């Protein structure tokens, strides 16, 4: 009986360690996803800026 209780405690400890590891992984993935989203937003802003600048240059050339 004592061995069974000891085994249950070991298994519980291992499960809690696994749970903590999974939570750390989730947090890391959430952080990575947030950074990716931010980078995508910045790329989109730069692409829009480039497009607008290109259009402005074309309009200037047409006027000349």
C-alpha positions, -999 to +999 in steps of 0.1 A: +000+000+000+028+024+008+045+017-025+012+025-043+009+058-025+045+066-033+040+058-070+008+079-071+027+108-056+055+104-081+030+103-110+012+133-096+044+152-094+053+143-130+018+153-142+022+187-125+056+192-140+041+183-174+012+208-168+037+235-160+058+228-190+027+229-213+017+262-198+052+277-204+049+264-240+015+280-244+029+313-231+058+311-254+036+304-284+013+332-275+043+356-274+055+344-307+021+347-323+018+383-309+052+392-324+042+377-358+009+397-357+028+429-349+053+422-377+025+415-402+008+448-392+041+467-397+048+450-431+012+460-442+018+496-431+051+498-450+035+482-481+007+508-480+032+536-475+053+523-504+022+520-526+010+555-517+045+570-524+046+552-557+012+565-567+022+600-557+053+598-579+032+586-608+008+614-604+036+639-604+051+625-635+017+627-653+013+663-644+047+672-660 
